[in-house]
Amino acid sequence: MESKKTNYVTAEELNMLQEMGQELNRMKMALGELEIQRHSLMGSLDAMKARFSQNEDALIKKYGERSVINIKTGEVTYPNGEMEVLN
């Protein structure tokens, strides 16, 4: 029977492979964490959009559909300076 010789990479090559494998694993973990954060932010964004829409509807009901609210000053204006008659 013929004996087979086992070959090994050098210690330097093994170290390089191990370090690269560890770095790849760290990157995969970081990407996973980012995906979890993205998912959470998307949920928060959807909730904020819903709140914005509810408040927008309330303001439209109170000040009229044609009202323009200055987000910095709170001033309510209307096109052509005409106020809507609200019920």
Helices and strands as residue ranges (DSSP letters): H 11-63, E 68-69, E 76-77, G 79-81
